[in-house]
Amino acid sequence: MPTVNLDLQLKFLVELETVLEDALARYSGEGAEKLAELKYMQREVHRAKRVIAQRAKSEEKPRRQYAAADYQEVAYS
């Protein structure tokens, strides 16, 4: 399973959010359909950012790796 870089995804979404804000300001005088589409994309970016943030919080931190030499002593009964 490939490793997903959540920080990179979040960075992309932040940049996309900025572009969408600029587009909304630029096309504010355009038709309602175009504005509705941009607002929809903006909501989807916000949702994706929440999902990525939740994944980043819930992602397990790597467990400490112990060297095999630490466990070579075994008790026999």
N, C-alpha and C positions, 0 to 999 in steps of 0.2 A: 504494500500500500504506500503510495507516494506521500511524502511529508508536505504539509501545507504551511506556507509562511503566512501566518495570520497578520503579522505586522505589515507585510507588503500589501496584503489585501486591504487592510485598514487605511494605509497611506493612499492607495488608489481610490478608495471610496471618498476620502477627504478631498482629494483633488477633483473628483467627479462632482462632488457636492458644490465646490467652488465654481466650477464651470456652469453647473445648472443655475446657481444663483445669478451669475453674470447673464446667462441666457434669459432668465426671467426678467431681469432689469432691462435688457436690450429689447425684448419682444413684448414689453408691457402694453404697447399700443396695438398689438396684433390681435387677431381674432381669438375668440374664447376657446376654440378647439385647440389651437397651438399652446395656449397658456395652460389649459387643462392637462395636456399631454406632458408638458414640462413639470407641472406640479405633481403629476402622478409619478414621473421618474424620480423627482426629489423625495417623495414619500418612500419609494422603493429603496433608495439609497439610505435613508434613515433607518429603515427596517433592516437592511443588510448590515449596517454598522452595529446595530443592537445585537444581531445574531453573532457577528464576529467577536464583539466584546464579550458576550456570554461564553463563547467557545474558548476564548483566551483565558477567562477566569476559571472555567471548569477543567481546562486541560491539566492533566496530571503532571506534576513536576517530576523530573527524572529521579528515580530512586538511586540511592547511593550504591555504587558497585563495590563489592568487597573482593579483594584478591583471593584466589583459591588457596593460597598458602596459609591464610588465616584459619582455614577450616580443615586442615589436613589431620589434625589430631582428633581421633575418634575414640570414644569409650566403648569397650566391649564388656559384656557381662557374661 
